[in-house]
Amino acid sequence: MNEHVNRLRASDLEDSGDAGCNPTENLTMGEIIGVRFNRRDFLRGTLAVAAISATVGKSALAANEQPAKRGTAAAFDFKEIEAGVDQTHHVAEGYDAQILLRWGDPLFPDAPAFDPAAQTAEKQRRQFGYNSDFVGYIPIDGSSDHGILVVNHEYTSEELMFPGVGVQDAKDVNFAKMTKDLVDIEIAAHGGAVVEIRRENGRWQVVKDSKYTRRITADTPMDITGPAAGHDRMKTAADSGGRRVNGMVNNCAGGVTPWGTWLSCEENFNGYFWGKLGDDHVEAKNYKRYGLGSPAYAWGKFYDRFDLAKEPNEANRFGWVVEIDPFDPNFVPRKRTALGRTKHEGAAGITNPDGRYVIYLGDDERFDYVYKFVTAGKVNTSDRAANLGLLDEGTLYVAKYNPDGSGVWIPMVHGQGALNEANGFRSQADVLIETRRAADLLGATKMDRPEDIEANPTTNRVYVMLTNNTRRKDDQVDAANPRANNAFGHIVEMMPEGGDHASEKFAWEVLVKCGDPSVAAVGATFSSETTKNGWFGMPDNCSIDSQGRLWISTDGNNAKATGRADGLWALETEGDRRGTSKHFFRVPAGAEMCGPFFTPNDETLFLAVQHPGEAEEGAPASFENPATRWPDFKDGMPPRPSVLVVTKQGGGTIA
């Protein structure tokens, strides 16, 4: 998520945590990679050669050293677009990119049209929310032309939303212009949306008067389920039972289950809470580990539940994976505490050969961890309702990557290893409320901001997006770990032992090390078939289509530094072209690429464009002076985060 000055949104919330949130001496991924390749005696020759090859597997290195073999069929046959940046979006030749939903679009027959000069919370609750991240498509009766779109609304940007307000979270401003009315609009613009859509005559449209349409906000009542439900640390003045909470916040990526529910993931919840607890408070160390203490929003100014001094337990009720049934508009969303409390970037899963469901989870902060959850029960393919409690029982694991290319999943179970009362864990609820500290004590491997993680059902391999780690220091650099200030990130490929995703063992390789491969000091390792337009940095969300092909969206391609905007790239993972990347879509100035998600037949691709118009360097953009007025391009109309649908002209499979 873009790193620009004077902002405490998105990556600035991650920046606020910094390396200080993880005080352990656990090995970093870079240190492990270094040991691994030193043991193999894989790196010989000059330091320059080492810098280019240090963090790749054998097949990716081979692709880097010599051109991919001609004549091998490429997985992607679209004509690549040119990398760059301007005020609008671009898609590969032969494809159409249609704006489907924009911030403020009415979702219900009685919802008012969007008027940026006359916004209210009541209106916003009936309109499409702000800054969509995860986009999922759930078919109706198995159709690729008729289904339900589920969309996260991650966060709000007051300087772009409200006339005359400007950036409010800067220290010298301190939310001076934020009123209760504006805060209420922000609360209503968070959460998510459930929207029925249909493709008719080749064009997608929202189904009017749908019985499924729903807005979920930061005020929507939700149930707390699983081992932490009802625990004393989850109880508040408003909820003495510790089982009901209002709202979800900062919902980033997510997932869709085989039984047709939507998993929405709370990420940077720390920025919504005011105040600090005394060092002697029982939750002080817990909250420090999650980076609380630097508010990005004024909500605590008007609502006691977002003020730690007034309601110290409220923050424990955020940072969870939320399950929502989009087919039931009366379904009370459920925060599934069995999956742990972190800054969740995603919750994509796969049905294991034995029928259990396995969900992979990234904790998006520098030096934090990769997790997985294995259900105790099996997916019931004949009774959908029987699966609605499946995520409340199972085992949470954290990953440890070994130098020899093997890895282990360490179970996070109360009473096992260091997870005992002597270390402050009196129950499984304590382990889950303090998932990060529990993982610290288990010796998990510190990673470079784990974001989306996807399992490929075609190959059984798992792909971990590690977006960057600009806090890696020079004293961590050696010949086999060349990138201090890792600005571009990399992708780790994991292979579960025996194809069993429930196994506690796996193997791993680095698929690609990101950045510009023409700059030797960067040490990128894309195949030499990758063009100057094809390389990318800062991998964020990803998707695997029904053919088993990997698609990657990015967040952080600073246009001033790289001359390119964020976008979507297609990456080859098999054969001689492994490590070859092609540029398919790019976003307008200041924006981030989110989604992506395919219909089952791969004929439609859903994408989300987040925070268009945001400034990347220098003075922040504003409602009056955005970097672009995409997608409306009308005076007085601010830039509007939007969901798009991409289809092939004349029909057919994408790419």
ZIDA-V22764 format. One record per pair of residues at least 6 apart in sequence whose C-alpha atoms are under 7 Angstrom apart, sorted by the first residue. I is the first residue (numbers start at 0). GAP is how many residues later the second one is. D is the distance in Angstrom with one decimal. If there is no record, write none. Layout:
# ZIDA-V22764
I;GAP;D
I;GAP;D
This chain:
# ZIDA-V22764
0;9;5.5
0;10;4.7
0;554;4.9
0;555;5.4
1;9;5.9
1;553;6.2
1;554;4.5
2;8;5.8
2;9;6.5
2;553;6.8
3;612;5.1
3;613;5.4
4;612;6.2
4;613;6.7
5;164;6.0
6;163;6.9
7;161;6.6
7;288;5.6
8;287;6.7
12;255;6.4
12;258;6.5
13;351;5.7
15;275;6.7
16;274;4.7
17;348;6.4
18;347;6.1
18;348;6.4
18;452;6.8
20;267;6.6
20;268;4.7
20;269;6.4
20;270;6.2
21;267;6.6
21;345;6.6
23;416;6.3
25;417;5.6
25;418;6.5
25;419;6.0
25;420;6.4
26;418;5.5
26;419;6.0
27;339;6.8
27;417;5.7
27;418;4.3
27;419;5.9
28;416;6.3
28;417;5.9
28;418;5.2
29;451;5.6
30;450;6.7
31;370;6.6
31;371;5.1
32;22;6.3
32;370;6.3
32;448;6.7
33;446;4.4
33;447;5.0
34;368;5.6
35;367;4.0
35;368;5.2
35;369;6.9
36;6;6.8
36;443;6.5
37;442;6.8
42;7;5.9
46;432;6.1
49;429;5.7
49;430;6.1
50;428;6.6
50;429;6.9
50;431;5.2
50;470;6.8
50;472;5.3
51;468;6.5
51;471;3.9
51;472;6.2
51;473;6.7
52;8;6.4
52;470;6.9
52;472;6.9
53;426;4.7
53;427;6.0
54;455;6.1
54;458;6.7
55;453;6.8
55;454;4.7
55;455;6.2
55;456;6.2
55;457;6.9
56;452;5.3
56;453;5.5
56;454;6.6
59;451;6.5
59;452;6.9
59;465;6.9
59;467;6.9
59;518;6.3
59;519;5.9
60;464;6.9
62;464;4.9
62;465;6.5
62;513;6.9
63;461;6.0
63;462;6.3
63;463;4.8
63;464;5.5
65;462;6.9
66;461;5.4
66;462;6.3
67;460;6.9
67;461;6.3
67;508;5.6
67;509;5.7
68;507;6.3
74;497;6.7
75;579;5.5
76;578;5.7
77;14;6.8
77;577;5.2
78;13;6.1
78;14;6.2
79;12;6.0
79;502;6.0
79;503;5.3
79;504;5.9
80;10;6.9
80;11;5.4
80;502;5.7
80;503;6.0
81;451;5.6
82;450;5.0
82;481;5.4
83;479;5.7
83;480;4.0
83;481;5.9
84;474;6.7
84;478;6.7
84;479;5.2
84;480;5.0
84;503;6.6
84;504;6.1
85;502;5.8
85;503;5.6
86;501;4.9
86;502;5.2
86;541;5.2
86;543;6.8
87;499;6.7
87;500;4.4
87;542;6.2
88;497;5.7
88;498;4.6
88;499;4.9
89;495;5.6
89;496;5.3
89;497;6.8
90;6;6.7
90;493;5.9
90;494;4.4
90;495;6.6
91;492;5.3
91;493;6.3
93;554;6.2
93;555;5.6
94;551;6.7
94;552;5.7
94;553;4.4
94;554;5.2
95;550;5.5
95;551;5.4
95;552;6.3
95;553;6.4
96;547;6.2
96;548;5.6
96;549;4.4
96;550;6.8
97;546;5.3
97;547;5.3
97;548;6.4
98;543;6.9
98;544;6.2
98;545;4.5
98;546;6.6
99;105;6.8
99;543;5.7
99;544;5.2
99;545;6.5
100;541;5.5
100;542;5.2
101;26;6.7
101;538;5.9
101;539;5.9
101;540;4.2
101;541;6.5
102;25;5.1
102;26;5.3
102;27;5.3
102;537;5.4
102;538;5.6
102;539;6.2
103;10;5.0
103;20;6.8
103;23;5.0
103;24;5.0
103;25;6.4
104;8;6.6
104;9;6.1
104;22;5.3
104;23;5.3
105;6;6.1
105;7;5.9
105;20;6.3
105;21;4.4
105;22;6.4
106;19;6.0
106;20;5.3
106;21;6.4
107;18;6.4
107;101;6.7
108;99;7.0
108;100;6.4
110;12;6.8
110;15;5.4
110;16;6.7
111;11;6.6
115;521;6.8
119;65;5.9
120;63;5.5
120;64;4.2
120;67;5.8
123;61;6.5
123;64;5.8
123;65;6.2
124;63;5.4
124;90;6.4
125;89;6.9
127;65;6.9
128;24;5.8
128;60;4.4
128;61;6.3
128;63;6.9
129;23;5.4
129;25;6.7
129;26;6.1
129;59;5.4
129;60;6.6
129;511;6.3
130;22;5.3
130;23;5.6
130;24;6.0
130;25;6.7
130;479;4.9
130;480;6.0
130;510;5.3
131;19;6.3
131;20;5.2
131;21;4.5
131;22;6.0
131;476;6.0
131;478;6.0
131;509;6.8
132;19;5.5
132;20;6.4
132;21;6.2
132;119;5.4
132;120;5.9
132;461;5.1
132;462;6.0
132;475;6.3
132;477;6.9
133;17;5.7
133;18;5.3
133;118;6.1
133;119;4.4
133;120;5.8
133;460;6.5
133;461;5.0
134;14;7.0
134;15;5.8
134;16;4.6
134;17;6.7
134;460;5.0
134;461;6.7
134;462;6.4
134;471;6.9
135;13;5.7
135;14;5.1
135;15;6.5
135;120;6.6
135;461;5.9
136;10;6.6
136;11;5.7
136;12;4.7
136;13;6.4
136;460;7.0
136;462;6.5
137;9;5.5
137;10;5.1
137;11;6.5
137;122;6.4
138;7;6.2
138;8;4.2
138;9;6.3
139;6;5.9
139;7;4.6
143;455;5.4
143;456;5.8
143;457;6.2
144;53;5.6
144;54;4.9
145;51;6.0
145;52;4.3
145;53;6.3
146;49;5.9
146;50;5.7
146;51;6.5
147;46;6.8
147;47;5.6
147;48;4.4
147;49;6.0
148;45;5.9
148;46;5.1
148;47;6.1
148;48;6.8
149;43;5.8
149;44;4.8
149;45;6.5
150;41;5.4
150;42;5.2
150;43;6.7
151;39;6.0
151;40;4.2
151;41;6.7
151;99;5.8
151;100;6.5
151;112;6.9
152;36;6.9
152;37;5.0
152;38;4.9
152;39;4.8
152;98;6.3
153;36;6.0
153;37;6.6
153;95;6.8
153;96;4.3
153;97;4.5
153;98;5.4
154;35;5.9
154;95;5.3
155;30;6.2
157;7;7.0
157;8;6.7
157;9;6.6
158;6;5.8
158;7;4.0
158;8;4.9
158;463;4.9
158;464;5.9
159;462;5.0
159;463;4.3
159;478;6.6
160;462;6.2
160;477;6.9
161;461;6.2
162;460;5.5
162;461;6.9
164;12;6.2
165;456;5.7
167;6;6.1
167;7;4.5
167;8;6.9
168;6;5.7
168;127;5.5
168;128;6.7
174;123;6.1
177;120;6.7
179;122;6.3
182;115;6.9
182;116;6.2
186;30;6.5
186;31;5.2
186;32;6.9
187;29;5.2
187;30;6.4
188;28;6.6
189;27;5.3
189;28;5.7
189;59;6.4
190;25;5.2
190;26;4.2
190;27;5.6
190;57;5.8
190;58;6.0
190;60;6.6
191;23;6.1
191;24;5.1
191;25;6.5
192;21;5.8
192;22;4.6
192;23;6.0
193;18;6.8
193;19;5.2
193;20;4.9
193;21;6.4
193;132;6.3
194;17;6.7
194;18;4.8
194;19;6.8
195;10;6.1
195;11;5.5
195;14;6.4
195;16;6.4
195;17;6.3
196;7;6.8
196;8;5.6
196;9;4.5
196;10;5.2
197;6;5.6
197;7;5.6
197;8;6.5
197;9;6.5
198;6;6.3
211;114;6.7
211;115;6.1
211;116;6.9
211;117;5.8
213;115;6.4
216;30;5.8
216;31;6.8
217;28;6.6
217;29;3.7
217;30;4.9
217;31;5.8
218;27;4.8
218;28;4.2
219;26;5.2
219;27;4.6
220;23;6.9
220;24;5.8
220;25;4.4
220;26;5.9
220;111;6.9
221;22;5.7
221;23;5.3
221;24;5.8
221;25;6.5
221;110;5.6
221;111;4.9
221;112;5.6
222;20;5.8
222;21;4.7
222;22;6.4
222;109;6.6
222;110;6.2
222;111;4.7
222;112;6.2
223;19;4.7
223;20;5.6
223;110;5.7
223;111;4.9
223;112;6.7
224;18;7.0
224;109;6.4
224;110;6.0
224;111;5.4
224;112;6.1
224;167;6.7
225;110;5.9
225;111;5.2
225;112;5.4
225;166;4.6
225;167;7.0
226;110;6.3
226;111;6.0
226;201;6.4
226;202;5.3
227;109;5.8
227;201;4.2
227;204;7.0
228;13;6.1
228;14;5.4
229;11;5.5
229;12;4.3
229;13;5.3
230;11;6.2
230;198;6.9
231;10;6.9
232;80;6.0
233;8;4.7
233;79;6.0
233;82;6.2
233;83;6.1
234;6;5.9
234;7;4.0
234;78;6.6
235;6;6.8
235;75;6.7
235;77;6.2
235;78;6.6
247;18;6.7
248;17;5.9
248;20;6.2
249;16;5.4
249;17;5.5
249;18;5.7
249;19;6.0
250;13;6.2
250;14;5.0
250;15;4.3
250;16;5.8
251;13;5.8
251;14;6.3
251;15;5.9
251;93;5.7
252;11;6.8
252;12;6.0
252;92;5.1
252;93;4.5
253;9;5.2
253;10;4.7
253;11;5.4
253;92;4.3
253;93;4.9
253;94;6.5
254;7;6.0
254;8;4.9
254;9;6.8
254;91;6.6
254;92;5.1
254;93;4.6
255;6;4.8
255;7;5.9
255;92;7.0
258;125;5.6
258;128;6.8
260;62;6.6
260;63;5.7
260;64;4.7
260;65;6.4
261;61;5.7
261;62;5.1
261;63;6.3
262;58;6.4
262;59;5.5
262;60;4.7
262;61;6.5
262;84;6.5
263;57;5.8
263;58;5.0
263;59;6.4
264;55;6.3
264;56;4.6
264;57;6.2
264;79;5.4
264;80;6.4
264;81;6.0
265;52;6.9
265;53;4.9
265;54;5.6
265;55;6.3
265;77;6.4
265;78;5.6
266;52;6.1
266;76;3.9
266;77;4.6
266;78;6.0
267;75;5.6
268;49;6.3
268;50;6.1
269;20;6.7
269;21;6.0
269;22;4.7
270;21;6.6
270;23;6.3
270;24;4.6
270;25;4.8
270;26;6.7
271;23;5.7
271;24;6.1
271;25;5.6
271;27;6.7
271;34;6.6
272;19;7.0
272;22;5.7
272;27;6.1
272;33;4.8
272;34;5.7
272;35;6.5
273;19;6.6
273;21;5.5
273;26;5.3
273;32;6.1
273;33;4.7
273;34;6.0
274;18;6.0
274;32;6.0
274;33;5.5
274;34;6.2
275;17;5.5
275;32;6.3
275;33;6.8
276;7;5.8
276;31;6.8
276;32;6.5
277;6;6.6
285;148;6.4
298;7;6.2
299;6;4.4
299;7;4.8
303;6;5.9
303;7;6.5
304;6;5.4
304;9;6.2
315;117;6.6
318;22;5.0
318;23;5.4
318;24;5.8
318;25;6.8
319;15;5.9
319;16;6.6
319;17;6.3
319;20;6.6
319;21;5.1
319;22;6.8
320;14;5.7
320;15;5.7
320;18;6.8
321;11;6.5
321;12;5.4
321;13;4.3
321;14;5.9
322;10;5.8
322;11;5.2
322;12;6.4
322;13;6.9
323;9;4.9
323;10;6.7
324;6;6.2
335;55;6.5
335;56;6.2
336;95;6.8
337;53;6.9
337;54;5.6
337;55;6.5
337;94;6.9
338;34;6.2
338;57;6.2
339;92;4.7
339;93;6.8
339;95;5.8
340;91;5.9
340;92;5.7
340;93;6.8
340;94;5.6
341;21;5.8
341;93;6.6
341;94;6.7
342;20;5.0
342;21;5.7
343;17;6.7
343;18;5.9
343;19;5.1
343;20;6.5
344;17;5.5
344;18;6.2
344;19;5.9
344;106;5.1
344;107;5.7
345;15;5.7
345;16;6.3
345;105;7.0
345;106;5.3
345;107;6.8
346;12;5.8
346;13;5.8
346;14;5.3
347;11;5.5
347;12;5.8
347;105;6.7
347;106;5.7
348;8;6.8
348;9;5.3
348;10;4.0
348;11;6.0
348;106;6.6
349;7;5.9
349;8;5.4
349;9;6.6
349;105;6.4
350;6;4.6
350;7;6.2
351;6;6.6
351;148;6.6
351;149;6.0
352;147;6.9
354;23;4.8
354;24;5.7
355;18;6.8
355;19;5.7
355;20;6.9
355;21;6.0
355;22;4.2
355;23;6.0
356;17;6.0
356;18;5.5
356;21;6.6
356;22;6.5
357;14;6.8
357;15;5.6
357;16;4.6
357;17;6.5
357;143;6.7
357;144;6.9
358;13;5.4
358;14;5.1
358;15;6.6
359;11;6.0
359;12;4.3
359;13;6.6
359;93;6.0
360;9;6.1
360;10;4.9
360;11;5.6
360;92;6.4
361;7;6.6
361;8;5.0
361;9;6.2
361;88;4.8
361;89;5.2
361;90;6.2
361;91;6.6
362;6;5.7
362;7;6.4
362;86;7.0
362;87;5.6
362;88;6.7
363;85;4.8
363;86;5.0
363;87;5.2
364;84;4.6
364;85;6.9
365;81;6.6
365;82;5.2
365;83;4.5
365;103;5.8
366;79;4.3
366;80;4.7
366;81;5.6
366;82;6.4
367;78;5.0
367;79;5.4
367;81;6.4
368;29;6.9
368;75;6.8
368;76;6.4
368;77;5.7
368;78;5.7
368;81;6.7
369;28;5.9
369;29;5.6
369;80;6.5
370;26;5.5
370;27;4.4
370;28;6.0
371;24;5.9
371;25;5.3
371;26;6.5
372;21;6.8
372;22;5.6
372;23;4.4
372;24;6.2
373;20;5.4
373;21;5.3
373;22;6.6
373;128;6.3
374;15;6.6
374;16;6.3
374;18;6.0
374;19;4.1
374;20;6.5
375;17;5.6
375;18;4.3
376;13;6.3
378;8;6.3
379;6;6.5
379;7;6.3
394;16;6.7
395;15;6.0
395;16;5.5
396;12;5.5
396;13;5.2
396;14;4.4
396;15;5.4
397;11;5.5
397;12;5.3
397;13;6.7
397;41;6.5
397;46;6.3
398;9;6.0
398;10;4.7
398;11;6.3
398;45;5.7
398;46;6.5
399;7;5.6
399;8;5.4
399;9;6.3
399;44;4.8
399;45;4.9
400;6;4.4
400;7;6.7
400;44;6.1
404;102;5.6
404;103;5.3
404;104;6.7
405;100;5.8
405;101;4.3
405;102;6.2
406;98;5.7
406;99;5.0
406;100;5.7
407;96;5.5
407;97;4.6
407;98;6.2
408;95;4.7
408;96;6.2
412;6;7.0
412;15;6.6
413;6;6.2
413;13;5.9
413;14;5.0
413;17;6.5
417;23;6.2
417;24;6.6
418;6;5.9
418;19;6.5
419;6;6.5
424;6;6.0
430;7;6.0
447;18;5.4
447;19;6.7
447;20;5.5
447;21;5.0
448;17;5.3
448;18;5.8
448;19;6.1
448;20;6.5
449;14;6.8
449;15;5.9
449;16;4.7
449;17;6.8
450;14;5.3
450;15;6.0
450;16;6.7
450;89;5.7
450;90;7.0
451;12;6.4
451;13;5.5
451;88;6.1
451;89;5.1
451;90;6.3
452;10;5.5
452;11;4.6
452;12;6.2
453;8;5.6
453;9;5.4
453;10;6.9
453;89;6.9
454;6;5.9
454;7;4.2
454;8;6.4
455;6;6.0
455;88;6.4
455;92;6.2
457;90;5.3
459;39;6.1
460;32;6.7
460;33;5.7
460;34;5.0
461;31;5.6
461;32;4.9
461;33;6.4
462;28;6.7
462;29;5.8
462;30;4.8
462;31;6.4
463;27;5.6
463;28;5.1
463;29;6.4
464;25;6.7
464;26;5.0
464;27;6.9
464;74;5.6
464;75;5.9
465;23;5.4
465;24;5.3
465;25;5.8
465;73;6.5
466;21;6.7
466;22;4.5
466;23;6.6
466;71;4.3
466;72;4.9
466;73;5.8
467;18;5.6
467;19;5.2
467;20;5.4
467;21;4.0
467;70;6.0
468;16;6.2
468;17;4.9
468;18;6.1
468;20;7.0
469;15;4.0
469;16;5.0
469;17;5.4
470;14;5.7
471;12;5.1
471;13;5.1
471;14;6.6
472;11;5.4
472;12;6.5
473;10;5.4
475;8;6.9
476;6;6.6
476;7;6.0
487;26;5.4
487;27;5.3
487;49;4.5
487;50;4.9
488;24;6.5
488;25;5.6
488;48;6.4
488;49;5.3
488;50;6.8
489;22;5.8
489;23;4.3
489;24;5.2
490;19;5.9
490;20;5.5
490;21;5.6
490;22;6.6
491;16;6.9
491;17;5.9
491;18;4.4
491;19;5.6
492;15;5.6
492;16;5.3
492;17;5.8
492;18;5.8
493;12;6.6
493;13;5.7
493;14;4.4
493;15;6.6
494;11;5.4
494;12;5.0
494;13;6.1
495;7;6.7
495;9;6.4
495;10;4.3
495;11;6.4
496;6;6.3
496;8;5.6
496;9;5.0
510;68;6.8
511;13;5.5
511;14;6.0
511;67;6.1
512;11;4.9
512;12;5.2
513;10;5.1
513;11;6.8
513;22;6.1
513;23;5.0
514;7;6.5
514;9;5.2
514;20;6.4
514;21;5.7
514;22;4.9
515;6;6.7
515;8;6.1
515;19;6.1
516;6;6.6
516;7;4.7
516;8;6.4
516;9;6.8
525;53;4.9
525;54;5.9
526;50;6.8
526;51;6.9
526;52;4.9
526;53;4.9
528;51;5.9
529;50;5.1
529;51;5.5
529;52;6.8
532;50;6.3
533;47;5.1
533;48;4.4
533;49;5.0
534;46;6.2
536;17;6.7
536;20;6.5
537;16;5.4
537;17;5.6
537;18;5.8
537;19;7.0
538;13;6.4
538;14;6.1
538;15;4.6
538;16;6.7
539;13;5.8
539;14;5.1
539;15;6.0
540;11;6.0
540;12;5.2
540;13;6.9
540;53;6.3
540;54;6.6
541;9;5.5
541;10;4.4
541;11;5.9
541;54;6.5
542;7;6.0
542;8;5.2
542;9;6.6
542;53;5.9
542;54;6.2
543;6;4.8
543;7;6.2
544;53;6.3
544;57;6.6
545;54;6.5
545;56;6.6
549;20;6.1
549;21;5.6
549;22;6.9
550;17;6.9
550;18;5.8
550;19;4.6
550;20;6.1
551;16;5.6
551;17;5.2
551;18;6.3
552;14;5.6
552;15;4.4
552;16;6.4
552;40;5.6
552;41;6.2
553;12;5.4
553;13;5.8
553;14;6.7
553;38;6.9
553;39;5.8
554;11;5.9
554;37;5.2
554;38;6.3
555;10;6.8
556;7;6.4
556;8;5.6
556;9;5.4
557;7;6.9
557;58;6.7
558;6;5.6
564;21;6.4
564;22;6.2
564;24;6.7
565;20;5.9
565;21;5.9
565;26;5.8
565;27;5.9
566;18;5.3
566;19;4.0
566;20;5.5
566;26;5.2
567;15;6.3
567;16;5.6
567;17;5.0
567;18;6.4
567;25;6.9
568;12;6.4
568;13;5.4
568;14;4.6
568;15;5.5
569;11;5.5
569;12;5.2
569;13;6.6
569;14;6.9
570;8;6.5
570;9;5.7
570;10;4.4
570;11;6.6
571;6;4.9
571;7;5.6
571;8;5.2
571;9;6.3
572;6;6.1
586;6;6.4
586;22;6.7
587;24;6.4
588;23;6.3
588;24;5.9
588;38;6.1
588;39;6.3
589;21;6.8
589;22;5.1
589;23;4.9
589;24;4.4
589;25;5.7
589;26;6.3
589;37;6.4
590;18;6.3
590;19;5.5
590;20;5.1
590;21;4.1
590;22;6.5
590;23;6.6
591;17;5.9
591;18;5.1
591;19;6.6
592;15;6.2
592;16;5.3
592;17;6.5
593;13;6.0
593;14;4.7
593;15;6.0
593;16;6.8
594;11;6.5
594;12;4.7
594;13;5.3
595;9;6.8
595;10;5.6
595;11;4.9
596;8;5.7
596;9;5.1
596;10;6.9
597;6;5.7
597;7;4.6
597;8;6.2
598;6;6.7
601;51;5.3
601;52;5.9
602;44;6.2
602;49;5.6
602;50;4.4
602;51;5.4
603;41;6.5
603;42;5.7
603;43;5.1
603;50;6.9
604;40;5.7
604;41;5.0
604;42;6.7
605;38;5.8
605;39;4.7
605;40;6.4
606;36;5.7
606;37;5.2
606;38;6.3
607;34;5.8
607;35;4.3
607;36;6.1
608;32;5.6
608;33;5.4
608;34;6.3
609;31;5.0
609;32;7.0
610;30;5.7
611;16;6.8
611;18;6.8
611;27;5.9
611;28;6.8
611;29;6.2
612;8;7.0
612;13;4.8
612;14;4.1
612;15;4.6
612;16;6.5
612;26;5.9
613;7;5.6
613;12;6.4
613;13;6.0
614;6;4.9
614;12;6.2
620;6;6.4
622;15;5.8
627;11;6.5
628;8;7.0
628;9;5.7
628;10;4.4
629;9;5.1
629;10;6.6
630;8;6.5
630;9;6.5
646;7;6.8
647;6;6.1
